[in-house]
Amino acid sequence: MNEYTLEVPAMTCEGCEIVITGAVTAVPGVGRVEADAEAGRVTINGDPSAEPRVRNAIEEAGYDVPE
């Protein structure tokens, strides 16, 4: 398992954290998810090959993930 961080600048509140955490946790290959609205970042511990699916899950939840 590796740890990586994605920027999600539109995540601005606890509700956003809950939505994103739920969306990312459902992605196969993801272990732990820590969404931090104050920092605008999501830290994921899991299989690095899941990153494209994680990005897609966040975008499908309504948040942009800049490259």
Buried (B, 14 or more C-beta within 10 A) or exposed (E): EEEEEBBBEBBEEEEBBEBBBEBBBEBEBBEEBBBEBEEBBBBBEBBEEBBEBBBEBBEEBEBEBEE
